[in-house]
Amino acid sequence: MKTAVIGAGVMGSGIAQVLAQSGHEVHCTDVAEDALERARTSVTRGRYGFDRGVERGKLTRAAADAALARLHFTLDLEAAVSATDLVIECIPERLDLKIRVFRQLDRLAPPDAILASNSSGFPLAGLAAATDRPSRVLVWHWASPPVVMKFAEIVVREETDPDAIRFVRKTALGCGKNPIVVKDHPMAWGYVANRIYFAMLNEASRVVSDGVASEEEVNQLMTDCYGWPVGPFAMVKGARKGFGD
Ligand SMILES: NC(=O)c1ccc[n+]([C@@H]2O[C@H](COP(=O)([O-])OP(=O)(O)OC[C@H]3O[C@@H](n4cnc5c(N)ncnc54)[C@H](O)[C@@H]3O)[C@@H](O)[C@H]2O)c1
C-alpha cells in the first residue's frame, strides 16, 4: 500500500515511521525543509527511531533498513499523494489550516484515496465537508509517541464509507495498534480520549485553585483511589514530554 503523511513534525514523523515499519510505502511531506530534516533524524537516530529500536532488540537491522527504504521525505505534496491509498494529515491543530489542506488533498489525491486526520479533536464533519469525498474522510487519532502507544481512536460519521472504516481499522491493527471506532460529535472538540482527559484536568485544576489540595496531593489521591498509573498533573507533564496528547 502507498501512504502519504502530511506534516513531518512530532506526530507525522512517528506515524510515517510506524507505517514504514509495518510494510507500507510512505511519502512524508512538509512545507518546511528543516522539518523534513528533523523528521529524518528522529526516525533514524531519535529516542524512538530505528537505530534505538535495533539496539533494544525491537527489530533487526535488516528490517530497519528495509523500513527506511520504504520511507521518503519530500517537499512535493502533489508527488507525495499521487497514487496513494491512504493519506494521514498531521499539520498543526488549526482548523483553518486543516480545511485548506483537506481541500488541496481532495484535489490532488486519487478520488478513492482515504483522507484521514490526526486532529486532536476537531469534529470530522467540518473536515469532511471541505472535500468532494466526505464518505472517504475520517479521523485516525494517534497518541504520542506513535511508535510506542497502541492508541488508535478512529472517528466516523453515519455517512462514512464502511469500506474506508474497515480499511483503516485493518491498517491500524497491522501497525500493532488497538483501534476503537467512535462516532463524531459535530459540536464537541476532543472525540472521546481528549474530551474526558480535559474534563478531568479542568476539575483537578479547580480543586487546586480552590485551595482544597496541592497538585502532589491530587496526584497521590487519584493513583491510590483509582489505580491510575500517574495522577492528573503527572499525566500533563508526561503529555508535554511526548506521552498522550
Ligand atoms: N503532539 C502530540 O502529542 C499529538 C498527539 C495526538 C495528536 N496530535 C495532533 O497531531 C497534529 C500534529 O501535531 P504535531 O505535534 O505533530 O505538530 P508539529 O508542530 O510537531 O508538526 C506539524 C508539522 O506540520 C507542518 N505543516 C504546517 N502546515 C503544513 C502544510 N500546509 N502542509 C504540510 N505540512 C505542514 C509544520 O511545518 C510542522 O512540521 C495536530 O493536529 C495535533 O493536535 C498531536
PDBQT file of the ligand as one rigid body, heavy atoms in Angstrom, charges set to zero:
ROOT
HETATM    1  N1  LIG A 301       1.941  16.172  19.798  1.00  0.00    +0.000 N 
HETATM    2  C1  LIG A 301       1.070  15.304  20.292  1.00  0.00    +0.000 C 
HETATM    3  O1  LIG A 301       1.256  14.736  21.369  1.00  0.00    +0.000 OA
HETATM    4  C2  LIG A 301      -0.179  14.958  19.499  1.00  0.00    +0.000 A 
HETATM    5  C3  LIG A 301      -0.874  13.771  19.801  1.00  0.00    +0.000 A 
HETATM    6  C4  LIG A 301      -2.017  13.433  19.034  1.00  0.00    +0.000 A 
HETATM    7  C5  LIG A 301      -2.451  14.279  18.027  1.00  0.00    +0.000 A 
HETATM    8  N2  LIG A 301      -1.765  15.437  17.783  1.00  0.00    +0.000 N 
HETATM    9  C6  LIG A 301      -2.229  16.262  16.657  1.00  0.00    +0.000 C 
HETATM   10  O2  LIG A 301      -1.389  15.983  15.538  1.00  0.00    +0.000 OA
HETATM   11  C7  LIG A 301      -1.296  17.140  14.705  1.00  0.00    +0.000 C 
HETATM   12  C8  LIG A 301       0.163  17.493  14.514  1.00  0.00    +0.000 C 
HETATM   13  O3  LIG A 301       0.743  17.735  15.775  1.00  0.00    +0.000 OA
HETATM   14  P1  LIG A 301       2.323  17.750  15.991  1.00  0.00    +0.000 P 
HETATM   15  O4  LIG A 301       2.539  17.763  17.456  1.00  0.00    +0.000 OA
HETATM   16  O5  LIG A 301       2.970  16.679  15.157  1.00  0.00    +0.000 OA
HETATM   17  O6  LIG A 301       2.690  19.187  15.383  1.00  0.00    +0.000 OA
HETATM   18  P2  LIG A 301       4.121  19.734  14.929  1.00  0.00    +0.000 P 
HETATM   19  O7  LIG A 301       4.053  21.215  15.076  1.00  0.00    +0.000 OA
HETATM   20  O8  LIG A 301       5.222  18.981  15.595  1.00  0.00    +0.000 OA
HETATM   21  O9  LIG A 301       4.201  19.377  13.371  1.00  0.00    +0.000 OA
HETATM   22  C9  LIG A 301       3.364  19.944  12.402  1.00  0.00    +0.000 C 
HETATM   23  C10 LIG A 301       4.131  19.983  11.092  1.00  0.00    +0.000 C 
HETATM   24  O10 LIG A 301       3.211  20.355  10.059  1.00  0.00    +0.000 OA
HETATM   25  C11 LIG A 301       3.937  21.164   9.130  1.00  0.00    +0.000 C 
HETATM   26  N3  LIG A 301       2.975  21.902   8.310  1.00  0.00    +0.000 N 
HETATM   27  C12 LIG A 301       2.315  23.048   8.596  1.00  0.00    +0.000 A 
HETATM   28  N4  LIG A 301       1.500  23.372   7.572  1.00  0.00    +0.000 NA
HETATM   29  C13 LIG A 301       1.651  22.418   6.620  1.00  0.00    +0.000 A 
HETATM   30  C14 LIG A 301       1.096  22.188   5.323  1.00  0.00    +0.000 A 
HETATM   31  N5  LIG A 301       0.191  23.031   4.819  1.00  0.00    +0.000 N 
HETATM   32  N6  LIG A 301       1.476  21.097   4.636  1.00  0.00    +0.000 NA
HETATM   33  C15 LIG A 301       2.407  20.240   5.152  1.00  0.00    +0.000 A 
HETATM   34  N7  LIG A 301       2.976  20.411   6.365  1.00  0.00    +0.000 NA
HETATM   35  C16 LIG A 301       2.597  21.471   7.084  1.00  0.00    +0.000 A 
HETATM   36  C17 LIG A 301       4.847  22.035  10.001  1.00  0.00    +0.000 C 
HETATM   37  O11 LIG A 301       5.924  22.570   9.257  1.00  0.00    +0.000 OA
HETATM   38  C18 LIG A 301       5.280  21.018  11.058  1.00  0.00    +0.000 C 
HETATM   39  O12 LIG A 301       6.483  20.367  10.699  1.00  0.00    +0.000 OA
HETATM   40  C19 LIG A 301      -2.123  18.225  15.397  1.00  0.00    +0.000 C 
HETATM   41  O13 LIG A 301      -3.415  18.237  14.875  1.00  0.00    +0.000 OA
HETATM   42  C20 LIG A 301      -2.127  17.765  16.857  1.00  0.00    +0.000 C 
HETATM   43  O14 LIG A 301      -3.225  18.277  17.587  1.00  0.00    +0.000 OA
HETATM   44  C21 LIG A 301      -0.639  15.795  18.478  1.00  0.00    +0.000 A 
ENDROOT
TORSDOF 0
